[in-house]
Amino acid sequence: MGVIGKAAVCFVQGASRGIGAQYCRSLIARENFQVIASCRKPEASQELMELKKSYPDKLLILPLDVTKEDTIANAALQVDKLFGKLDLLVNAAAILHPSGRGETSLKTTSAEDMAKTFQTNTIGPLMVAKHFSKLLSKGDGLVGTQGSGESEKHSSVLVNMSAKVGSITDNGLGGWYSYRMSKAALNMATKNLSVELGRGQRRTVCISLHPGTVDTDLSRPYHKNVKNLFSTEQSVGMMLKVIDSLCMSDSGKFFLYDRSVMPY
Ligand SMILES: NC(=O)c1ccc[n+]([C@@H]2O[C@H](COP(=O)([O-])OP(=O)(O)OC[C@H]3O[C@@H](n4cnc5c(N)ncnc54)[C@H](OP(=O)(O)O)[C@@H]3O)[C@@H](O)[C@H]2O)c1
């Protein structure tokens, strides 16, 4: 795989299954798109192995554990060597809770579980942004919609996969302390990133994005209570429409899959 002139280079981390794997399938089907998928154990991801068979030249798979910064740095080094830029970064990896189920009350919280959730859902994506921000600044602006004036132009797009339950304003139910708090903090990271990566000539549009409730392992324990359960194809199809429409003035916002803006 060599450097491709003006291909859009997209990096999806947390791509072994669920929404991340679907982003890879949908992006790779686009003409002149190059996809880099990362996950903890690439060889264990049947979905990625199958995709690699269909698109041997368009897909690169790299090992990356968001809780291990050296693996993030190594992946960034590989992407730099092969492509020298990024047009799109999707931070998809997350856990609901180490047990697979969110806390129902204060008495079921534990410091250890909360720290593990933050490590994956909040600190991990920020460390990915840290190591990939230089590559994002070198993007060709091939993802999103460019504004008219020079100050409206962007080089790249960064998407942090968030969750509606991370909205402080929207929280009427309580529960799920670790997941809610980790996503609320991730939203703050998105806002901060939008300020820092929105300066200068080579800007990155940074957003938080809620996918809807989607038929994946993460939400599986709660499916029976869901009225509108999306397939990964449906959700990613809608989210890519949002991503394709993004311009500089959208940076720092928290979007739902239908492009409505969620209050933080
Ligand atoms: N599904 C929903 O209804 C829903 C709703 C709102 C928001 N979201 C958000 O959407 C995103 C994708 O979720 P999903 O539903 O696709 O979940 P999923 O099917 O459970 O997939 C989660 C992904 O995260 C990866 N991951 C977990 N810990 C990791 C680590 N330490 N390092 C690297 N990768 C790690 C998993 O890889 P392994 O295979 O290695 O475990 C897997 O690829 C998440 O950010 C989630 O919070 C989902």
The ligand as a Tripos MOL2 file, in Angstrom:
@<TRIPOS>MOLECULE
LIG
   48    52     1     0     0
SMALL
NO_CHARGES

@<TRIPOS>ATOM
      1 N1        -24.8450    1.1020   20.3600 N.am      1 LIG1
      2 C1        -25.5050    2.1510   20.8170 C.2       1 LIG1
      3 O1        -26.7350    2.1150   20.9700 O.2       1 LIG1
      4 C2        -24.7790    3.4300   21.1550 C.ar      1 LIG1
      5 C3        -25.5290    4.5070   21.6590 C.ar      1 LIG1
      6 C4        -24.8720    5.6920   21.9670 C.ar      1 LIG1
      7 C5        -23.5110    5.8050   21.7550 C.ar      1 LIG1
      8 N2        -22.7980    4.7400   21.2660 N.ar      1 LIG1
      9 C6        -21.3570    4.9270   21.0970 C.3       1 LIG1
     10 O2        -20.9480    4.4780   19.8010 O.3       1 LIG1
     11 C7        -19.6050    3.9820   19.8730 C.3       1 LIG1
     12 C8        -19.5420    2.5860   19.2680 C.3       1 LIG1
     13 O3        -20.3070    1.7090   20.0970 O.3       1 LIG1
     14 P1        -20.8650    0.2970   19.6120 P.3       1 LIG1
     15 O4        -22.2870    0.2760   19.9130 O.co2     1 LIG1
     16 O5        -20.3830    0.0070   18.2450 O.co2     1 LIG1
     17 O6        -20.1270   -0.6600   20.6750 O.3       1 LIG1
     18 P2        -19.5570   -2.1320   20.5420 P.3       1 LIG1
     19 O7        -20.2560   -2.8890   19.4690 O.co2     1 LIG1
     20 O8        -19.5410   -2.6810   21.9230 O.co2     1 LIG1
     21 O9        -18.0510   -1.8740   20.0450 O.3       1 LIG1
     22 C9        -17.1740   -1.1980   20.8770 C.3       1 LIG1
     23 C10       -15.8340   -1.1280   20.2020 C.3       1 LIG1
     24 O10       -14.9190   -0.5050   21.1030 O.3       1 LIG1
     25 C11       -13.7470   -1.2940   21.1320 C.3       1 LIG1
     26 N3        -12.9670   -1.1260   22.3620 N.ar      1 LIG1
     27 C12       -13.3840   -1.2920   23.6470 C.ar      1 LIG1
     28 N4        -12.3550   -1.0560   24.4850 N.ar      1 LIG1
     29 C13       -11.2940   -0.7310   23.7080 C.ar      1 LIG1
     30 C14        -9.9490   -0.3910   23.9650 C.ar      1 LIG1
     31 N5         -9.4540   -0.3390   25.2160 N.pl3     1 LIG1
     32 N6         -9.1300   -0.0950   22.9310 N.ar      1 LIG1
     33 C15        -9.5940   -0.1390   21.6600 C.ar      1 LIG1
     34 N7        -10.8470   -0.4930   21.3410 N.ar      1 LIG1
     35 C16       -11.6800   -0.7830   22.3640 C.ar      1 LIG1
     36 C17       -14.2340   -2.7080   20.9500 C.3       1 LIG1
     37 O11       -13.1640   -3.5280   20.5810 O.3       1 LIG1
     38 P3        -12.9070   -5.0260   21.1640 P.3       1 LIG1
     39 O12       -13.5110   -5.9140   20.1190 O.co2     1 LIG1
     40 O13       -11.4330   -5.1170   21.2460 O.co2     1 LIG1
     41 O14       -13.5940   -5.1260   22.4940 O.co2     1 LIG1
     42 C18       -15.2590   -2.4970   19.8430 C.3       1 LIG1
     43 O15       -14.6460   -2.4090   18.5850 O.3       1 LIG1
     44 C19       -19.2020    4.0420   21.3410 C.3       1 LIG1
     45 O16       -18.4470    5.2080   21.5660 O.3       1 LIG1
     46 C20       -20.5250    4.1180   22.0730 C.3       1 LIG1
     47 O17       -20.4210    4.7560   23.3260 O.3       1 LIG1
     48 C21       -23.3940    3.5580   20.9690 C.ar      1 LIG1
@<TRIPOS>BOND
     1     1     2 1
     2     2     3 2
     3     2     4 1
     4     4     5 ar
     5     4    48 ar
     6     5     6 ar
     7     6     7 ar
     8     7     8 ar
     9     8     9 1
    10     8    48 ar
    11     9    10 1
    12     9    46 1
    13    10    11 1
    14    11    12 1
    15    11    44 1
    16    12    13 1
    17    13    14 1
    18    14    15 2
    19    14    16 1
    20    14    17 1
    21    17    18 1
    22    18    19 2
    23    18    20 1
    24    18    21 1
    25    21    22 1
    26    22    23 1
    27    23    24 1
    28    23    42 1
    29    24    25 1
    30    25    26 1
    31    25    36 1
    32    26    27 ar
    33    26    35 ar
    34    27    28 ar
    35    28    29 ar
    36    29    30 ar
    37    29    35 ar
    38    30    31 1
    39    30    32 ar
    40    32    33 ar
    41    33    34 ar
    42    34    35 ar
    43    36    37 1
    44    36    42 1
    45    37    38 1
    46    38    39 2
    47    38    40 1
    48    38    41 1
    49    42    43 1
    50    44    45 1
    51    44    46 1
    52    46    47 1
@<TRIPOS>SUBSTRUCTURE
     1 LIG1         1 GROUP 0 **** ****
